[in-house]
Amino acid sequence: MEFVYQCQNLPEVRSQIDRIDRALVALLAERGLYVQQAAAFKQSSDEVEGGKRVDQVMRRVEKLAGELGADPQLTAEVYRTMISHFIASEMREFERRQATMGKTAPPA
């Protein structure tokens, strides 16, 4: 980290943590919106589950954790949890789209 504010007391520490929490939640929300967009481009449940892409993301964030001084185990756990949640959400959306397409598709 290039710069971390040197707090003078506990309220300042808590204020900085609150600021970071707000930024993290905003970034999670933004990431979720992009995951929703990605779901629209996927044609199969295998694409939704995206094992290869998950591996790529995990390698990238583990490397970033090392570069930025984050706890690599915590980073990996957070990302695995987040990715699992987003995959489940994408799968529900994919299944909903499939069901809707099946109902409205003309007979073959």
C-alpha positions, 0 to 999 in steps of 0.5 A, spaced: 500 500 500 502 506 498 499 510 503 495 509 509 492 514 514 495 514 520 489 514 525 490 518 532 485 514 535 479 509 535 474 513 532 478 515 526 480 508 525 473 506 525 471 512 520 476 509 515 474 502 516 467 505 515 469 508 509 472 502 506 466 498 507 462 503 503 467 502 497 467 495 498 460 494 498 459 499 492 464 495 488 460 488 490 454 491 487 458 494 481 461 487 480 454 484 481 451 488 475 457 486 470 455 478 472 448 479 470 450 482 464 455 476 463 449 471 464 446 474 458 451 472 453 452 465 456 449 459 452 449 453 456 450 451 464 457 449 463 458 457 461 455 459 467 459 455 472 465 457 468 470 452 471 476 455 467 474 462 468 473 461 476 481 458 476 483 464 472 480 469 477 482 465 483 490 466 480 489 473 478 486 475 485 491 471 489 497 474 485 494 481 486 493 479 494 501 478 494 502 484 490 498 489 495 499 486 501 493 482 503 492 476 506 492 471 501 488 466 504 482 471 506 482 473 499 481 466 496 476 465 501 472 471 500 473 470 492 470 463 493 464 465 497 463 471 492 464 467 486 459 461 488 454 466 490 454 469 483 454 463 479 448 461 483 445 467 481 447 466 474 444 459 474 437 461 477 437 467 471 439 462 466 434 457 468 429 462 468 431 464 461 431 457 459 424 456 461 421 462 458 424 461 452 421 454 452 414 457 453 415 462 448 418 458 442 414 456 437 414 448 436 419 445 431 
